[in-house]
């Protein structure tokens, strides 16, 4: 759900996660096996020069993705080989690998030229659900908290995590702690009151707002966009795409990031500004035909909320979502407004951490980019469960999965993802962009809530939330 849920979820569908030692798996003594061993050794070495040298000599077509792969190496901590697939041949190897810094598995496929010098001609890695043959233990609650403390100390000491973590049981926090620095230049530590950028997690608030208007009889899920935005520039899109499709990323409305956004990053200040920039685009595919994550679709939902409610999007969610939930530290103020409690996001640029200041939009939107704290995220989760925001039927409709998310084994609801972690069913949303990452998961029939926010690149927060949710007690 990822979650810009999409910014990172889809980018990181390329590489993955783990952390303890494994028994050695034999790599076949074949051309493909030797190429794989050389690649894995170079990738895991954390030596950029060694990796570049390997690629130039053995994988000429991979030179163009060198920087991207080295960036992923920094995120993953390297890979451990877990299994060689039986489909492997002398010139092709299929392997299951696991990221050293998390529980995420990936399937790696490598092919070499059948003739000498057996250069790599195809290479790919895709995220896969954890295979059943590699189960993770469910821990007692006491052991889970101890394991989480150890994990966070390790990740913080290695400078791979900076942020705040909260675990709640039956609505009450049982673990909450902040780590790292909110401002490295001034030596200011993160606290539980530090406000972190939450990326696409804003979509949860937007979806709640939309369902509130549905519950009030002011919004029809199956009405086309033109019902509420009759002046929308592209008439074809407005007449076809429904509110339900916007909420489930099935409308074909596309993204907002790319060259146009970069050219106008600080010029688009309102939701209507985004419509002026992107509103003439036609649907990218037949609305309703498939799932494709769309930040612009949630921009449009924000515009609809404004038109139907007669309030700005920001005023509406402040009054009808944050207020009833008691979320006093959540919002989407412009980035140029001073805020002593707001963390600075740090992104890895060529191996060095730099503030993400020059990458930020003017302000967050209904698609993402606001600020929150882990205590506020727990308040939001509790308010949902206690039906302070929506009645029971609409809460169920909001969070129950509806559309399969290709390649994940999970499904998307209305502004929430429904996922299963090691047999535990959860709903929530993540968010990520350079210098920011967060995740909220409500699990096991609302018994557990996990909230993690980080002022570091993805997937710093999601590795921690995944570590926790994968090990939640079975009962």
Secondary structure by P-SEA (a helix, b strand, c coil): ccccccccccccccccccccccccccccccaaaaaaaaaaaaaacccaaaaaaaaaccccccccaaaaaaaaaaaccbbbbccccccccccbbbbbbbbccccbbbbbbbbccccccccccccbbbbbccccccccccccaaaaaaaaaaaaaaaaaaccccbbbbbbcccccccccccccccccccccccccbbbbbcccaaaaaaaaaaaaaaaccccccccccccccccccaaaaacccaaaaaaccccccccccccccccccccccaaaaaaacccccccccccccccccaaaaaaaaaaaaaaacccaaaaaacccccccccccccccccccccccbbbbbbbcccbbbbccccccccccccccccccaaaaaaaaaaaaacccccaaaaaaacccccccccccbbbcccbbbbbcccbbbbbcccccccccccccccccccbbbbbbbccccaaaaaaaaaaaaccccc
